[in-house]
C-alpha cells in the first residue's frame, strides 16, 4: 500500500513541535500527515502504532536529530517493507543509537531501500532480526557489525538463504571482537565468500585468514595480511577450475600459514593458474591430495611441488597415456616424500626438479626410452644409412614442422610423437621420449624405424628428380586437364606439378604413399635386420588400421593401397565390390616395391593411378552406395595406434579427404622436390640416385619456427600478455632433462656470450642440482701487450733456458722399439738372451728385432686461472699483486709450451652467483699465442668471486672436445672457492666432485695454490688429485714450467 505526503504539507513543519509538546503528540501528528487512514487504522488495531510510538520516543530521547531522520524514512519503510517491519526497524535504530549516532544515521538513510531489495517479508524480517542480535551484543563494535551485516544481507540471503544468516552473523561478530577492522571486512566480503564456499567451509577459511596475522616491529598484531586475504581470496578461489577443490586448497593454505604466512599467500595467489595448466582436470584432486601431505611437513617444499606440477603433467600428457599419468605422478611424489623424511632442503630441490634423483625418478616412471640416451647411437645409425651427418634433435610438442606445402594443413601436419626432417639443416627431430610399449626394446625399435625411414629419403634420392621428367609430366597433365600453372610461373617443383591436377590433395597422397613404400622396400632390401623391424611394426599398425564411414570410393582405394603396401593384405572391412578396382590399382602400384624403383617411377605411377581412379570412379560416394553396408561399425572409433596426422594432403574440395599416414612416418614436402637438384647446387648422398641438393628453401627449421613463434608480439588480451610474460621466463628442467639439456656442451647464445648449463654437487643432499650453474663463455678483453713484452725482456735468460729445456724433451720423430717379433734390425741384447736361454733349457723368445715407430706426444693442456677479486691483494714481499705474478707465470709457461709444441689453452674464471659464472678465453686451443694471446693476458685483472666447480666442469668439457691422447687440466688458484651460496663445505665438496668427474672422463687434473691457509682445506678438496702449495707466490713463474713437465710426462 503506497504512502504519500499530503500536498502542501511540509514534513519539517509537522515534526518540529514546540519544546513543551510531548514526543507522542508529534509522532501521532506525523502519522496523520503521511499515512493514509486505512493504514493508520490497521496499525492501531494490531498495536503496532503504540509499539512504534514507544520506540520512536526512546530514539527521540537519545537524539532528536535521529528521531527526525527516522520520521523522514518512515514513508519509504512503509511503502517498501509494509507495516509488519516497522517495529523491528525502529527497534534496530534504537539499539544502534545506543552505540553510534553516525552509524544509526547511515542506517536510517539506507535501510529502506536495502530491505526493499529482498524478495520476501520473511527474508527482511530475518535480516533485521539477526542485525538486531548483532547490535545488542556486548561489544563496542556491535553497532558497526550490525550495520555492515545489514548492508550486505540482501545479496547474502540470495546466495545462502535466510536459514544460514545467523551463522554468518555469528562468525562475523566473533571476528569483530578479535579485531574491529577484520570483522567489518568479513561482512563486506561475505557475499563474495558465499558465492564460493559453503558456510561449513567458511570457518576453515576464516581460520586460514587469522593465521596470517603477524607481529609488527613494535610487537603488536599486524592484520594487513588477513585483510588482504579476505579481500582477494574469494576471487582467487572462484578462479579454481573445480570448485569442489576449495576445501583441499583451504586445508593446504591453512597448514602453510602455520609455518609461513608469506608462503600461504603465495600459494593462494598461484594455485588457480597452476591447476588451470594441469591437464587432464580429473587429476586436480590428486595433485591437491599429495600437496596436502607435503604441506604437513614443509611450506617451502609445498611451493616447489606445486610450481613444478604443471610441467610434469605437461610432459606426461605428451609421453604417457591418461591411465598411466596417476601412476607416474605417484612414483615422483613418493620419492619426494622419502627425501622429506630426512631433509627439507633436499625435498625442496627434489620437487623443484633441480636434482638428478627427481628427474631420474620421473624418467624411470615413464617406463620408456629417452632420446637423450640413444641420440648418439641413432646419429651413427643415420650416418650408416645415408652416408652423411644427420643431426638428431629433440622434437618438443610446441614445435611445428617447416611451413607446410600448399596442400597440407598445418594443424594436421604433425601428430603426437611423429618425426620431422628438415632438409636444409639436415636435422631429424624425434620425440623426446618413447613409451608406446612396456618393453624398452620395442620402444627403441620405434626410434630406429623412424630414423631409418626419414634418412632413407635422403639415401635413396627422394628429393632428387630428373628435371626433364618434371617438365614432361607438367606438359602432359596441363594438356590432360587444361590447367595452367598459377600466375604463369614455371613448374620447378612437385608442388607446382600437383597444382595442375583437379585434386592436388589426392595426387599428393598417392605420391606420398608410394614414395614412403619405395623407401621402406629399399631399406628392407639393403638392410635385412632393419627389414624385420619394419615388418613387425607394419604388421602391428596394419592390423590396428580401420576404415571410417563416409569415405568415397577413391579414398577407400587409396587407404587400401596404404595398408597393402606395408602389410600385403587389404583392410578387413574393405568392400568386396571394390576388389576389381583395387586389383587394377595394385597392379600399377606394386612395381614401386622393386629394388630398382626410382623417385621418377613414384611420380609416374602416382599419375597413372590418379588418372585411372578419375576415369573409373568419378565422384561416387561409398557412404551413399550399397557397399557402405559392409563397413564394420567399430571402424568409427579409429585406432589410438595410428594417432593424428601427418595429413598427406588437405581436402581441397568436398570430393576428397586426406589419408592419415603411418605413425612412424614424417611429412614429405613436394615443394622440396624439383629441378633445383640439377641446377649445380651442392649435392650429397650415396650413389647416383642418392644425390641430394642443399637447396635453400627459404623455410625455417622446427627450432627456428618455434623461436619465431615465441617472439614477443601483441597478445589478444592483457591476461594472455601476463601469461606470456610468466611462461617466457619459466624454466622447465624436466623438458631440458629429457631433451638432453644437462649434457655438457649444450649451449645457447646471448648478448654476453655463449651460455652453458652445468650441474652442481650438493653434499648435503648427496645429489646433483641439475642445470644449476650458468657458465658464460666469452673472449677476454685485449690491451697493448707492453706488459707482456716487459715480462719477456725481464725474464729473457730464463725463457731461453726454458725453451732449450722443453725443446730437449720434445719427442723425436721416430723411436727404436726393442724386443719386437719383427723389425728392420736385430736386437743384439735379445739375441744374446736367446742364446743364454737355450743353454739353460728355457724356451727362447722370438722377439729378436728392433722396429722404428713414429712417436707422437699428442698432449692437450688447459690452464685455468682464478681471476677473483682476492688476486688483487698485494704480496707481502712488495713485489706487486698476486695477479701480476700470475701474469708472469702464464707468459713463461706459454713460451715453454710453444717450444714443446703441445696443444694448450689459457682460461680465466670469476663471476657473481650461479647464474653468472664468467669463463674468459685468454687463448683457445686453435688460437695463436703471439699477438692475440699476449694482448688478452695483458688485459687480465681481478674481478669478482670464484665458483670453482662450474669453471672446472667447463674447462673439462673444452678439453674433451680437443683431440688428444693425453689431456691435462692445471688449476691455478689463490684461495678457497667463494661465491654467493657457495661457501665452506658446500664449495669444497663441489670442487672436489668436479675434479673427480674430470679424472673419470680421462682428464688429469693438477691443482696449484698460493694460499697460505691452504693446508687447512686442500687435503679434503684435492684428496683425489695431485696438488702443490706454493708458500711464496714469487716462486710461481719459476715453478710453473717444471710442474708442467711433471704432470705431462708421457
Buried (B, 14 or more C-beta within 10 A) or exposed (E): EEBEEEEEEEBEEBBEEEEEEEBBEBBBBBBEBBBBEEBBEBBEEEEBBEBBBBBBBBBBEBBEEBBBBBBBBBBBBBBBBEBEBBBBBBBBBBBBBBBBBEBBBBBBEBBBEBBBBBEEEEBBBBBBBBBBBBBBBEBEBBBBBBBBBBBBBBBBBBBBEBEBBBBBBBBBBBBBBEBBBBBBBBBBBBBBBBBBBEBEBBBBBBEBBBBBBEEEEEEEEBBEBBBBBBEBBBEBBBEBEEEEBBBBBBBBBBBBBEBBBBBBBBBBEBBBBBBBBBBEEEBBBBBBBBBBBBBBBBBBBBBBBBBBBBBBBBBBBBBBEEEBBBEBBEBBBEBBBBBBEEBBBBBBBBBBBBBBBBBBBBBEBBBBBBBBEBBEBBBEBBEEBBBBEBBBBBBBBEBBBBBBBBBBBEEBBBBEBBBBBBBBBBBBBBBBBBBBBEEBEBBBBBBBBBBBBBBBBBBBBBBBBBBEBBBEBBEEBBEBBEEEBEEEEEBBBBBBBBBBBBBBBBBBBBBBBBBBBBBBBBBBEBBEEBBEBBBEBBBBBBBEBBBBEBBBBBBBBBBBBBBBBBBEEBBBBBBEEBEEBBEBBBEBBBBBBEEEBBBBBBBBBBBBBBBBBBEBBEEEBBBEBEBBEBBEEEBEEBBEEBBBBBBBBBBBEEBBBBBBBBBBBBBBBBBBBBBBBBEEEEBBBBEEBBBBBBBEBEBBBBBBBBEEEEEEEEEEEEEEBEBEEEEEEEEBBBBBBBBBBBBBEBBEEEEEBBBBBBBBBBEEBEBBBBBBBBBBBBBBEBBEBEBBEEBBEEBEEBBEEBBEBBEEEEBEEEEBBBBBEEBEEEBEEBEEBBEEEEEEEEEBEEBBBBBBEEEEBBBBBBBBBBBBBBBBEEBEEEBBBBBBBBBBBBBBBBBBBBBBEBBBBBBBBBBBBBEBBBBBBBBBBEBEBEEBBBBBBBBBBBBBBBBBBBBBBBBBBBBBEBEBEBBBBBBBBBBBBBBBEBEEEBBBBBBBBBBBBBBEBEBBBBBBBBBBEBEEBBEEBBEEBEBBBBEBBBEBBBBBBEBBBEBBEE
